[in-house]
Amino acid sequence: STQSTWGHFLSVYFFSFQMAGRFDGSPPRAAGRPERPRRPREEANDPPGKKPRPPPEKPSFGKSGILATDTNTFKGRELKWTEPQDMRKPVEKWRLYLFKDGKPMEKDPYQLRSPAYMFGRDRGIVDIPTDHPTCSAQHAVLVFRQVSITKTDDMGISSVRRTTRPYIMDLETTNGTFLNGARLDTSRYVELRARDILGFGTSTREYVLVNEAEAGDA
């Protein structure tokens, strides 16, 4: 199954890190690394029995926080998004692995520790450059947002805790942002999950989101 294939892949991949002593952030060795199993396009939707993904949200275009200025600009460029009021630094540790043509690229994974990351071709302002002619200057934004989770124990007592979850939003691009092979509606926040695959335009680069806690249990 796809889940077992991914579990085996992540186990081998992270075990290679441990053997090489490379959890310090240095890039993994190229020799002997497996190719990334491609997730089937139909799995862009949640499989039966899995908790359904929350519906896309409309973005908040109200100015807030550090972007609450007379004009929404950064380094002299007008930004296509403003930070939502519930944006927070991630509670858990997340990484973003870059693949090209199904194979890992020779670079460190992105350590996602900040509240937001913008993708695009404008290297003057984006956090993660996409460098492809079909990508927009400001293509998409990944934002960690605070959410409340309610759990009920066996005694019927409910408790609420706050955490952060990653969301992606396409910034009204021409060639689209893709989640697990499916094109997303523009200007809508969509919640991401561990092992989701992001793509931008027609670029063959793919970005795999990994939760470090889950990867350690794989």
Salt bridges, closest charged atoms under 4 A:
GLU35 OE2 - LYS103 NZ 3.84
ASP46 OD1 - ARG53 NH2 3.67
ASP46 OD1 - ARG193 NH1 3.33
GLU57 OE1 - ARG145 NH1 2.98
ASP86 OD1 - ARG145 NE 3.00
GLU106 OE2 - ARG33 NH2 2.64
ASP122 OD2 - ARG77 NE 2.79
ASP131 OD2 - ARG123 NH2 2.46
GLU191 OE2 - ARG165 NH1 3.05
ASP196 OD1 - ARG39 NH1 3.50
ASP196 OD2 - ARG53 NH1 3.06
GLU206 OE1 - ARG36 NH2 2.34
GLU206 OE2 - ARG38 NH1 3.18
GLU212 OE2 - ARG95 NE 2.68
GLU212 OE2 - ARG113 NH2 3.09
GLU214 OE2 - ARG195 NE 3.07
